[in-house]
Amino acid sequence: MNISAVQQITWSYVLDEPTRILVVDDDPIFCEFASVHLSSPAAAIEIAADGASALTLLNGGNQFDIVLIDIAMPPPDGFALLERIRAEPKLRHMPVVMLTGLEDIASIDRAFSLGANSFVTKPVNWRLLNYHVRCVLRSSKAEQELRRAQQDAETREAAYNRSLLAFEMECRAVLRSILQHSDGGDGPLRSDALLAHLRQIEELAAAALVRWDEVSGKPAVSDKMAAHPGADELKLGEPSRC
């Protein structure tokens, strides 16, 4: 497709998904252009003339998807505003694009070191800025999904660890109960075969506790093991399932 054909393609909106954009700039003419060129049937633009007004809007009931901030403004300037945004727990992941006439290395480095998602210089090509905003929003959405997945994984892991701890405590209680009740002496009603089975159960329970202590890093049980020094050499089989 040649250049002439490309230029005949029907014009369309770039920001075609529901988007709320906050533009922070003390230049009313720039803000007017931003309202015209960034808005679409799906994208709504709100203007803040200074950093203080922007913070009020951001901390209020308005929900924004992205913030475009000019650097050279009356205090707080764009850098200070960006720093305040990143310090707020509920705003720290807000996508921020620095829009400014400053394009020196120090300003660029300062913006990204404070947590800017992108940096665009003036004068602005408004069509390119639309695509730039869309790109930042998509990247931010992907990062948000990754954070959510990580939080879900951490929540599931914490729940699993709690369940595992409860299961461990229950099993240890059962094993200790076996040790306590198996040491009933060699009464006349106990046959040699029964006593042998009880001793085997007792040794397996004691060995299970010792092995559990070794795996979990807890102090080894010594009260019953002293009476059965060979128990720690037994291999755990089905009894380890409690």
C-alpha angles and dihedrals in degrees: 000000000000127000094260092054091047091054090055094059112120113263116246140177117266096200096058098151125078104280135165114202126190114203114197113194135128092215106095092196092055090047090052091052090047091053091052101041101037100041122093137160086279101033123072122195126207124186131218118185095203144011095263092055090047092054090050091053094044093049093043129077095286115108114210128188097201140004127216111201131191114215102210102067135125111277124328088047124195095275092051091047092050090050091051091049093052090048093057111088094215093045102038093100095044110128109245128189118191109221111190148133089236110099103160119128093248093056093047093048092046092051095051094042088058091052107268114163093210144353125222125181129220139273086064128217095217096202090053090046090056090055090043091055091047091051093050091047092052092048091048091049091053091050090049091053090050091051091048091050090049092049090049090050092049090049092051091047092051091049090048092050091050091050091047091050091050090049091049092051091048093049093046090051090052093049093048090048089054091052093048096048098039094062095077098127130245100298122184092251092061117088122213091252092051091048090050091053092047091051090050091050090047093050092048091049091048092048090049091054092048092048091047090052090050093051095044094042093238124139111280120251108250108168098081096025090064088064092046108037093171095056094090090063094058118105117234116239133155095340089069089073090066 
